[in-house]
Amino acid sequence: MPMANPIHWEATDPDVLWSPGNVSEAIPGVSTPLNWSFVGDSIELAARRGFAALGVLAPGEVTLGPRAEDRFIVAFFGRTVANIEKMRMIGDRMPGASANGIEQQLFGVVRDGVENHPSYRRWPVVAVRMPAAVAGLCARQTRARNDVVSWWRHHVLHPPADAADARALLADARQRYREAFTLGTVASMLASALFDQVRALCAGAAPDGLEQRLVTGYSGMLETGLVRDLWGLSRQALDLPTFLLRHGFHGPDEGQMASRVWREDPAPVRALADRYATLPAGSDPDESERRQAEQRAAAEAALLGALGRVRAPGARLALRLSRALIPQREIGKANYTQCLDAARLAARVLGSSLAADGRLPDPDDVFYLTVDDLLADGPAGNLRRLVDERRAVRDEYLGYELPDRWTGPPVPIPTTPAPAGDTAHPAAHDGQSVTGVPVGGGPVTGRVRVVLDPAAGDLEPGEILVCRTTDPGWVSLFHLAAGLAIDIGGQMSHGAIVARELGIPCVIGTGDGTRRLRTGDLVSLDGNTGRVDVVEVAV
């Protein structure tokens, strides 16, 4: 990948399938050079280490391939994209999982005509390593969580004093990010495999959609803790400094290093607390958590009764493992997101230093440099010209979108507003439907609010939130919504997991819901069927 353009790879194989899909939850939008140079190789290496820890990859496969097609994750036109063929390979190699299951869970749909091709070659190794990975995961994640929180808080309260300290923090943050992502990969793959097992147990033995009620009600999930603290903030039971020391690494586009998270700009938190203050007492997140736990217990009893005595013991084991391991997916995400925020802190100190030395006109220009540029004793050359060149490339990429999925080299789609009369993405009319993957929660009727930026969104309590994708910074809006319709994702995407946990009706993987639904439309959304029916079009 040429350093002159560190945010775009070249694809050549016409048969490889790509999708921004699930990965755009973690790294939304168009990366800056600093962001991609920090996360790109780190994610690839960490993911491979995680797969190797499970035995799915051999030690010789823990490498950074030179071609886009060799990798699980690359950047095209600045946007993070997954190699679906590589992800399917993991599903084929992993006992209890499948290629189609991975594609369905992560990207929302499975292409017509594709089949699983299970490979048993790695199964003996997996049989040895996976139990050890399962047994130690919760303890390792807990230790990692405590360590990351303590480390992050120390640096937020005591920022780097100079450029040398900031470079040391940046290097430390990258190493910690890789370690957190490795554990997160293990957690994510185990969670996906367990969801597959729960769904297989339900097939033919339980009503459609029961699996959605079996993977919720996990007390103490990090995301519900965020909502609970926002609720406390809105009721003056928690002060803002304490809230920010717990959750200040979250915020709009938090997967992009150049964004300003809540610890830097708490104005969105104050606005959210004001809206939470208007919610009735019955909206207490503790009550939602209790209802979900009761729903899960009832669903477990129903499934075990339907399976009978012979199959019930194996089902109990799968359900017990699900309760323990599925929440670990969100812990891993919090850990590496917090490591990224420490890198953000270091970058801002380095940007201020370079601007003070006259090498950059603005401190935020630092995000157009790379990690290697910054970790050198002093970035060489004409930084202003380098920044101008890279900014021009990224500005061009901001004018594009990528398809939801494609094969071969990507063809970007200009985001210029379509001329009048264009029907590429017609608005839905009365009686028409937008469809996606059911996440659960049942039916709800309400007015649509299309939100493309959680910081600028003015979602009102009781509205249907329609959005492109979500990262943890969106969770604060979920509790205000009566229902969710999300363009991108699958049943084990972040948005789906959190919606189930909060008991919010949700349809995910609509593809073009943000284009077809309009703010003010009255819709009937059914999280059990995956349909959003337009009852009345906004005037």
C-alpha positions as CSV (number, residue, x, y, z in Angstrom):
1,M,0.0,0.0,0.0
2,P,1.7,3.3,-1.0
3,M,2.4,5.6,1.8
4,A,1.3,8.5,-0.4
5,N,-2.2,7.3,0.1
6,P,-2.4,5.4,3.4
7,I,-6.3,5.1,3.4
8,H,-6.9,3.1,0.1
9,W,-6.0,-0.4,-0.9
10,E,-6.2,-1.8,-4.4
11,A,-8.4,-4.9,-5.1
12,T,-7.7,-7.1,-8.1
13,D,-9.5,-10.5,-7.6
14,P,-12.9,-10.2,-9.4
15,D,-14.4,-13.1,-7.3
16,V,-13.8,-11.8,-3.7
17,L,-16.9,-10.4,-2.0
18,W,-16.5,-7.3,0.1
19,S,-18.8,-5.4,2.5
20,P,-18.5,-2.4,4.9
21,G,-21.3,-4.2,6.8
22,N,-20.6,-4.9,10.5
23,V,-17.1,-3.4,10.6
24,S,-18.5,0.1,9.9
25,E,-20.0,0.0,13.4
26,A,-16.5,0.1,14.9
27,I,-14.9,2.4,12.4
28,P,-17.6,4.6,10.8
29,G,-17.1,7.0,7.9
30,V,-13.9,7.9,6.1
31,S,-10.7,7.4,8.2
32,T,-7.9,10.0,8.4
33,P,-4.4,8.7,7.7
34,L,-3.6,8.7,11.5
35,N,-6.8,6.7,12.3
36,W,-6.3,4.0,9.7
37,S,-2.5,3.7,10.3
38,F,-3.4,3.1,14.0
39,V,-6.2,0.6,13.5
40,G,-5.6,-1.1,10.2
41,D,-2.6,-3.4,10.8
42,S,-3.6,-3.6,14.4
43,I,-7.0,-5.1,13.7
44,E,-5.6,-7.5,11.1
45,L,-2.9,-8.7,13.4
46,A,-5.1,-8.9,16.5
47,A,-7.9,-10.7,14.6
48,R,-5.4,-13.3,13.3
49,R,-4.0,-13.8,16.8
50,G,-7.5,-14.2,18.2
51,F,-8.3,-16.8,15.5
52,A,-5.0,-18.6,16.2
53,A,-5.8,-18.6,20.0
54,L,-9.0,-20.6,19.1
55,G,-7.0,-22.9,16.9
56,V,-8.8,-21.8,13.7
57,L,-5.7,-20.4,12.1
58,A,-2.3,-22.0,12.1
59,P,0.7,-20.0,13.6
60,G,2.0,-19.4,10.0
61,E,-1.2,-17.6,9.1
62,V,-0.7,-14.9,11.7
63,T,0.8,-12.6,9.1
64,L,0.1,-9.3,7.4
65,G,-0.5,-10.1,3.8
66,P,0.6,-7.6,1.1
67,R,-2.6,-7.8,-1.0
68,A,-6.1,-6.6,0.0
69,E,-7.4,-10.1,-0.8
70,D,-5.0,-11.6,1.8
71,R,-6.6,-9.6,4.6
72,F,-9.8,-9.7,6.7
73,I,-10.1,-5.9,6.9
74,V,-8.9,-3.2,4.5
75,A,-9.7,0.4,3.7
76,F,-11.2,1.3,0.3
77,F,-11.6,5.0,-0.3
78,G,-11.0,5.6,3.4
79,R,-13.9,3.3,4.5
80,T,-13.3,0.2,6.5
81,V,-14.4,-2.9,4.6
82,A,-14.5,-6.6,5.4
83,N,-13.4,-9.5,3.2
84,I,-16.4,-11.7,3.4
85,E,-14.7,-14.7,1.9
86,K,-12.1,-14.6,4.6
87,M,-14.8,-14.4,7.3
88,R,-16.6,-17.3,5.7
89,M,-13.4,-19.3,5.8
90,I,-13.3,-18.9,9.6
91,G,-16.9,-20.1,9.9
92,D,-16.1,-23.1,7.8
93,R,-13.2,-24.0,10.0
94,M,-14.8,-23.5,13.4
95,P,-16.9,-26.2,15.1
96,G,-20.3,-25.0,16.0
97,A,-20.2,-22.2,13.4
98,S,-20.7,-22.1,9.7
99,A,-19.8,-19.8,6.8
100,N,-23.5,-18.9,6.2
101,G,-24.0,-18.3,9.9
102,I,-21.1,-15.9,10.0
103,E,-22.3,-14.0,6.9
104,Q,-25.9,-13.9,8.3
105,Q,-25.0,-12.7,11.7
106,L,-22.4,-10.1,10.8
107,F,-23.8,-8.8,7.5
108,G,-27.5,-9.4,7.8
109,V,-28.1,-11.6,4.7
110,V,-26.7,-14.7,3.0
111,R,-26.4,-14.6,-0.8
112,D,-28.5,-16.9,-2.8
113,G,-26.8,-20.1,-3.8
114,V,-23.8,-20.0,-1.5
115,E,-23.1,-23.1,0.6
116,N,-21.1,-24.0,3.6
117,H,-17.9,-25.9,2.9
118,P,-16.8,-27.1,6.4
119,S,-13.1,-27.9,6.7
120,Y,-12.2,-30.4,9.5
121,R,-8.5,-30.0,9.2
122,R,-8.2,-27.6,12.1
123,W,-10.8,-29.3,14.3
124,P,-8.4,-31.4,16.4
125,V,-6.4,-28.2,17.3
126,V,-9.6,-26.3,17.9
127,A,-10.8,-29.1,20.2
128,V,-7.8,-28.6,22.4
129,R,-7.6,-24.8,22.3
130,M,-11.2,-23.7,22.3
131,P,-12.1,-25.1,25.7
132,A,-9.1,-23.3,27.2
133,A,-10.1,-20.1,25.5
134,V,-13.6,-20.4,26.8
135,A,-12.5,-21.2,30.3
136,G,-10.2,-18.3,30.6
137,L,-12.0,-15.6,28.6
138,C,-14.2,-14.0,31.2
139,A,-11.3,-13.7,33.8
140,R,-8.9,-12.3,31.1
141,Q,-11.5,-9.8,29.9
142,T,-12.2,-8.7,33.4
143,R,-8.5,-8.2,34.2
144,A,-8.1,-6.4,30.8
145,R,-11.1,-4.1,31.5
146,N,-9.9,-3.1,34.9
147,D,-6.4,-2.4,33.6
148,V,-7.6,-0.4,30.6
149,V,-10.0,1.7,32.8
150,S,-7.3,2.5,35.3
151,W,-4.7,3.3,32.7
152,W,-7.1,5.5,30.7
153,R,-8.3,7.5,33.7
154,H,-4.7,8.1,34.8
155,H,-3.8,9.7,31.4
156,V,-7.1,11.6,31.1
157,L,-6.5,13.2,34.5
158,H,-2.7,13.6,33.9
159,P,-2.3,14.2,30.1
160,P,1.2,13.9,28.5
161,A,3.4,16.9,29.5
162,D,5.3,17.1,26.2
163,A,5.7,15.5,22.8
164,A,8.0,12.8,24.1
165,D,5.4,11.7,26.7
166,A,2.7,11.8,24.0
167,R,4.7,9.6,21.6
168,A,5.2,7.1,24.4
169,L,1.5,7.1,25.1
170,L,0.7,6.7,21.4
171,A,2.9,3.6,21.2
172,D,1.5,2.2,24.4
173,A,-2.1,2.7,23.2
174,R,-1.4,0.9,20.0
175,Q,0.0,-2.1,21.8
176,R,-2.9,-2.2,24.2
177,Y,-5.4,-1.8,21.3
178,R,-3.9,-4.9,19.7
179,E,-4.2,-6.9,22.9
180,A,-7.7,-5.7,23.5
181,F,-8.8,-6.5,19.9
182,T,-7.2,-10.0,20.1
183,L,-9.4,-10.8,23.2
184,G,-12.3,-9.1,21.5
185,T,-11.9,-11.3,18.4
186,V,-12.0,-14.5,20.6
187,A,-15.2,-13.2,22.4
188,S,-16.9,-12.2,19.1
189,M,-16.3,-15.6,17.5
190,L,-17.4,-17.5,20.5
191,A,-20.5,-15.4,20.8
192,S,-21.3,-15.9,17.1
193,A,-20.8,-19.7,17.4
194,L,-23.1,-19.8,20.5
195,F,-25.8,-17.8,18.8
196,D,-25.6,-20.4,15.9
197,Q,-26.1,-23.2,18.5
198,V,-29.0,-21.5,20.2
199,R,-30.7,-20.9,16.8
200,A,-30.1,-24.6,15.9
201,L,-31.7,-25.7,19.1
202,C,-34.7,-23.6,18.4
203,A,-35.1,-24.9,14.8
204,G,-38.2,-27.1,14.6
205,A,-38.6,-27.1,18.4
206,A,-39.8,-23.6,19.2
207,P,-41.7,-20.7,17.6
208,D,-39.9,-18.5,15.1
209,G,-37.9,-15.8,16.9
210,L,-37.5,-17.5,20.2
211,E,-33.7,-17.4,19.8
212,Q,-33.9,-13.6,20.1
213,R,-35.5,-13.9,23.5
214,L,-32.8,-16.4,24.6
215,V,-29.9,-14.1,24.0
216,T,-30.9,-11.1,26.1
217,G,-31.5,-10.2,29.8
218,Y,-27.8,-10.3,30.7
219,S,-27.5,-8.2,33.8
220,G,-24.5,-5.9,34.1
221,M,-23.8,-5.4,30.4
222,L,-21.6,-2.3,29.8
223,E,-24.0,-0.7,27.4
224,T,-26.9,-0.9,29.8
225,G,-24.6,0.6,32.4
226,L,-24.1,3.6,30.2
227,V,-27.9,4.1,29.8
228,R,-28.3,3.6,33.6
229,D,-25.7,6.4,34.3
230,L,-27.4,8.7,31.8
231,W,-30.6,8.1,33.6
232,G,-28.9,8.9,36.9
233,L,-27.4,12.0,35.5
234,S,-30.8,13.2,34.3
235,R,-32.1,12.7,37.9
236,Q,-29.2,14.4,39.6
237,A,-28.2,11.0,41.1
238,L,-24.8,11.3,39.3
239,D,-22.7,14.3,38.5
240,L,-21.2,15.1,35.1
241,P,-17.5,14.6,36.1
242,T,-18.2,11.2,37.4
243,F,-20.2,10.3,34.3
244,L,-17.3,11.4,32.1
245,L,-14.7,9.4,34.0
246,R,-16.8,6.3,33.4
247,H,-18.0,7.0,29.8
248,G,-16.1,10.0,28.4
249,F,-14.3,7.9,25.8
250,H,-17.7,7.5,24.0
251,G,-19.2,10.0,21.6
252,P,-20.1,10.7,18.0
253,D,-18.0,8.7,15.6
254,E,-15.9,7.4,18.5
255,G,-14.2,4.9,16.2
256,Q,-12.5,7.8,14.3
257,M,-9.6,9.3,16.2
258,A,-10.2,12.8,14.9
259,S,-13.7,13.0,16.4
260,R,-14.4,14.8,19.6
261,V,-15.7,12.4,22.3
262,W,-17.7,13.3,25.4
263,R,-14.7,14.0,27.7
264,E,-13.6,16.7,25.2
265,D,-17.1,18.1,24.4
266,P,-19.7,17.1,27.0
267,A,-22.5,19.3,25.4
268,P,-24.2,16.2,23.8
269,V,-24.3,14.5,27.2
270,R,-26.0,17.5,28.7
271,A,-28.6,17.6,25.9
272,L,-29.2,13.8,26.3
273,A,-29.6,14.2,30.1
274,D,-32.2,16.9,29.4
275,R,-34.2,14.5,27.2
276,Y,-33.9,11.6,29.6
277,A,-35.3,13.9,32.3
278,T,-38.6,14.0,30.3
279,L,-39.0,10.2,30.4
280,P,-41.5,8.8,32.8
281,A,-40.4,6.9,35.9
282,G,-41.4,3.6,34.2
283,S,-38.6,4.1,31.7
284,D,-36.0,3.3,34.4
285,P,-33.3,1.2,32.7
286,D,-33.3,-1.1,35.8
287,E,-36.9,-2.0,35.0
288,S,-36.0,-2.8,31.3
289,E,-33.1,-5.0,32.5
290,R,-35.4,-6.9,34.9
291,R,-38.1,-7.4,32.2
292,Q,-35.5,-8.8,29.7
293,A,-34.1,-11.2,32.3
294,E,-37.6,-12.5,33.0
295,Q,-38.3,-12.8,29.3
296,R,-35.1,-14.8,28.8
297,A,-35.9,-17.1,31.8
298,A,-39.3,-17.8,30.4
299,A,-37.9,-18.5,26.9
300,E,-35.3,-20.9,28.3
301,A,-38.0,-22.8,30.1
302,A,-40.1,-23.0,26.9
303,L,-37.2,-24.3,24.9
304,L,-36.1,-26.9,27.4
305,G,-39.7,-28.1,27.7
306,A,-39.9,-28.4,23.9
307,L,-36.6,-30.3,23.5
308,G,-37.4,-33.0,26.0
309,R,-35.1,-34.8,28.5
310,V,-32.6,-36.2,25.9
311,R,-31.6,-32.9,24.4
312,A,-32.2,-30.6,27.4
313,P,-28.8,-31.2,29.1
314,G,-26.8,-30.0,26.0
315,A,-29.2,-27.1,25.6
316,R,-28.6,-26.0,29.2
317,L,-24.9,-26.0,28.6
318,A,-25.3,-23.9,25.4
319,L,-27.6,-21.4,27.2
320,R,-25.2,-21.2,30.2
321,L,-22.3,-20.5,28.0
322,S,-24.3,-17.9,26.1
323,R,-25.1,-16.1,29.3
324,A,-21.4,-16.0,30.2
325,L,-19.8,-15.3,26.8
326,I,-22.2,-13.2,24.7
327,P,-21.8,-10.1,27.0
328,Q,-18.0,-10.5,26.6
329,R,-18.3,-9.2,23.0
330,E,-19.2,-5.7,24.2
331,I,-16.5,-5.7,26.9
332,G,-13.9,-6.3,24.2
333,K,-15.3,-3.5,22.1
334,A,-15.2,-1.1,25.1
335,N,-11.6,-2.0,25.8
336,Y,-10.2,-1.2,22.3
337,T,-12.4,1.9,22.0
338,Q,-10.9,3.2,25.2
339,C,-7.4,2.5,24.0
340,L,-8.2,4.4,20.8
341,D,-9.3,7.4,22.9
342,A,-5.9,7.3,24.7
343,A,-4.3,7.5,21.3
344,R,-6.6,10.4,20.5
345,L,-5.4,12.2,23.6
346,A,-1.7,11.7,22.6
347,A,-2.4,12.8,19.1
348,R,-3.9,16.1,20.2
349,V,-0.8,16.8,22.4
350,L,1.5,16.0,19.4
351,G,-0.6,18.2,17.1
352,S,-0.4,21.2,19.5
353,S,3.4,20.7,19.8
354,L,3.8,20.6,16.0
355,A,1.6,23.7,15.6
356,A,3.5,25.5,18.3
357,D,6.8,24.7,16.4
358,G,5.3,26.1,13.2
359,R,5.4,22.8,11.4
360,L,1.6,22.5,11.2
361,P,-0.8,25.4,10.7
362,D,-3.5,23.8,12.9
363,P,-3.2,21.2,15.7
364,D,-5.9,19.0,14.1
365,D,-3.7,18.6,11.0
366,V,-1.9,15.9,13.0
367,F,-4.7,13.5,11.9
368,Y,-3.3,13.6,8.4
369,L,0.0,12.2,9.5
370,T,0.5,8.5,10.3
371,V,1.5,6.7,13.4
372,D,4.9,6.0,11.9
373,D,5.3,9.7,11.1
374,L,4.6,10.6,14.7
375,L,6.6,7.9,16.4
376,A,9.7,9.0,14.7
377,D,11.9,11.3,16.7
378,G,10.6,14.1,14.6
379,P,8.5,13.8,11.4
380,A,10.7,14.7,8.5
381,G,10.0,16.8,5.4
382,N,7.5,19.4,4.6
383,L,4.6,18.4,6.8
384,R,2.3,21.2,5.4
385,R,2.6,19.9,1.9
386,L,2.1,16.3,3.0
387,V,-1.0,17.2,5.0
388,D,-2.5,19.2,2.1
389,E,-2.0,16.2,-0.3
390,R,-3.6,13.8,2.1
391,R,-6.5,16.1,3.0
392,A,-7.3,16.6,-0.7
393,V,-7.5,12.8,-1.1
394,R,-9.7,12.3,1.9
395,D,-11.9,15.3,0.9
396,E,-12.5,13.5,-2.4
397,Y,-13.4,10.3,-0.6
398,L,-15.9,12.1,1.6
399,G,-17.8,12.7,-1.6
400,Y,-18.3,9.0,-2.2
401,E,-20.2,6.1,-0.7
402,L,-19.6,2.4,-1.2
403,P,-22.2,-0.2,-2.0
404,D,-23.5,-2.5,0.8
405,R,-21.6,-5.3,-0.9
406,W,-19.7,-6.0,-4.1
407,T,-17.2,-8.3,-5.8
408,G,-13.9,-7.3,-7.2
409,P,-12.5,-3.7,-7.2
410,P,-14.9,-1.3,-5.5
411,V,-16.7,1.3,-7.6
412,P,-17.5,4.4,-5.4
413,I,-20.9,6.0,-5.7
414,P,-20.9,9.8,-5.7
415,T,-23.0,11.2,-2.8
416,T,-24.1,14.2,-4.9
417,P,-27.9,14.7,-4.3
418,A,-29.9,12.9,-7.0
419,P,-31.8,15.1,-9.5
420,A,-35.5,15.5,-9.1
421,G,-37.4,12.4,-10.3
422,D,-34.6,10.0,-9.6
423,T,-36.0,6.6,-8.5
424,A,-32.8,4.8,-7.5
425,H,-34.0,5.0,-3.9
426,P,-37.7,6.0,-4.0
427,A,-39.4,7.0,-0.7
428,A,-41.7,4.4,0.7
429,H,-45.4,5.2,0.3
430,D,-48.5,4.3,2.4
431,G,-48.8,0.5,2.6
432,Q,-45.3,-0.1,1.4
433,S,-42.6,-1.8,3.5
434,V,-39.0,-1.6,4.3
435,T,-37.6,-5.0,5.3
436,G,-34.6,-6.3,7.2
437,V,-33.5,-8.9,9.7
438,P,-35.7,-9.3,12.8
439,V,-33.9,-8.6,16.1
440,G,-36.9,-9.0,18.4
441,G,-39.0,-6.8,20.6
442,G,-42.3,-7.2,18.9
443,P,-44.4,-4.5,17.2
444,V,-44.5,-0.8,17.8
445,T,-46.0,2.2,15.9
446,G,-44.5,5.7,15.9
447,R,-43.2,8.6,13.9
448,V,-39.8,8.2,12.2
449,R,-36.8,10.3,13.0
450,V,-33.9,9.7,10.5
451,V,-30.6,10.5,12.3
452,L,-27.3,10.4,10.5
453,D,-25.2,12.0,13.3
454,P,-26.0,11.1,16.9
455,A,-24.5,14.4,18.1
456,A,-26.8,16.5,15.9
457,G,-29.8,14.2,16.1
458,D,-32.9,15.6,17.8
459,L,-34.6,12.3,18.5
460,E,-37.6,12.8,20.8
461,P,-38.8,10.2,23.2
462,G,-41.2,7.7,21.6
463,E,-40.0,8.2,18.0
464,I,-38.7,5.4,15.7
465,L,-34.9,5.9,15.3
466,V,-33.8,5.2,11.7
467,C,-30.1,5.3,11.1
468,R,-27.4,4.0,8.8
469,T,-25.3,2.1,11.4
470,T,-24.4,2.4,15.1
471,D,-21.4,2.4,17.3
472,P,-21.5,2.6,21.1
473,G,-21.9,6.4,20.9
474,W,-25.4,5.8,19.6
475,V,-26.5,3.7,22.6
476,S,-27.5,6.8,24.5
477,L,-30.2,7.5,21.9
478,F,-31.6,4.0,22.0
479,H,-33.3,4.4,25.3
480,L,-35.3,7.4,23.9
481,A,-36.6,5.4,20.9
482,A,-39.7,3.4,20.7
483,G,-38.1,1.3,18.0
484,L,-35.0,1.0,15.8
485,A,-34.5,0.5,12.0
486,I,-30.8,0.2,11.1
487,D,-29.5,0.0,7.5
488,I,-26.4,-2.1,8.2
489,G,-25.8,-5.1,10.4
490,G,-27.0,-8.5,11.4
491,Q,-28.3,-10.3,14.5
492,M,-25.0,-10.2,16.3
493,S,-24.1,-6.6,15.4
494,H,-23.6,-4.2,18.2
495,G,-26.9,-2.4,17.5
496,A,-28.9,-5.6,17.6
497,I,-27.2,-6.8,20.8
498,V,-28.0,-3.6,22.6
499,A,-31.5,-3.3,21.3
500,R,-32.3,-6.7,22.6
501,E,-30.8,-5.9,25.9
502,L,-32.8,-2.8,26.3
503,G,-36.0,-4.5,25.0
504,I,-36.4,-2.1,22.1
505,P,-38.2,-3.4,18.9
506,C,-35.5,-3.5,16.2
507,V,-35.1,-4.3,12.5
508,I,-31.5,-4.3,11.2
509,G,-30.0,-4.8,7.8
510,T,-32.7,-2.8,6.0
511,G,-30.1,-1.6,3.4
512,D,-31.8,1.6,2.4
513,G,-34.1,2.5,5.3
514,T,-32.5,5.9,5.8
515,R,-33.2,6.7,2.1
516,R,-36.7,5.4,1.9
517,L,-38.1,6.4,5.2
518,R,-38.5,10.1,6.0
519,T,-38.6,12.0,9.3
520,G,-42.3,12.3,10.3
521,D,-43.5,9.2,8.5
522,L,-45.9,7.1,10.7
523,V,-44.7,3.5,10.6
524,S,-45.5,0.2,12.2
525,L,-42.2,-1.6,13.0
526,D,-42.2,-5.3,14.0
527,G,-39.0,-6.5,15.5
528,N,-40.3,-10.1,15.3
529,T,-40.9,-10.1,11.5
530,G,-38.3,-7.6,10.3
531,R,-40.9,-5.4,8.6
532,V,-41.3,-1.6,8.8
533,D,-44.7,-0.7,7.2
534,V,-45.5,2.9,6.3
535,V,-48.9,3.8,7.6
536,E,-48.8,7.5,6.8
537,V,-46.3,9.4,4.7
538,A,-45.0,12.7,6.2
539,V,-46.4,15.8,4.5
